Amino acid sequence: TLLANAPEPTASTRMLFGPAATPERVLAAMRDANEIQFHTHAVVDMGVSDASYLVLSPQPDGRYALTAEAVRYTELRGRPIVERISCGCASMHWMIQP
């Protein structure tokens, strides 16, 4: 199980949070996970699914977004169940409108 920014890990949980939760590290950890939970902020564009992304910690090059495209091109060998746990910030007034 991979949990990004989640509280209270179990013995079988691998957590990535704070500066360690960069897009590159999260994608690498996702490859063999069988369950993935994201406890993150997101930016959502209801008109274009590829414009939406999860907000993670910035990498040295400044990139902080985990996009659907990046996940699409990552082999997920563990065939995970993926959950996005919302903090409620993605309400309509926070979404990007087309």
Salt bridges, closest charged atoms under 4 A:
ASP32 OD1 - ARG77 NE 2.83
ASP50 OD1 - ARG72 NH2 2.86
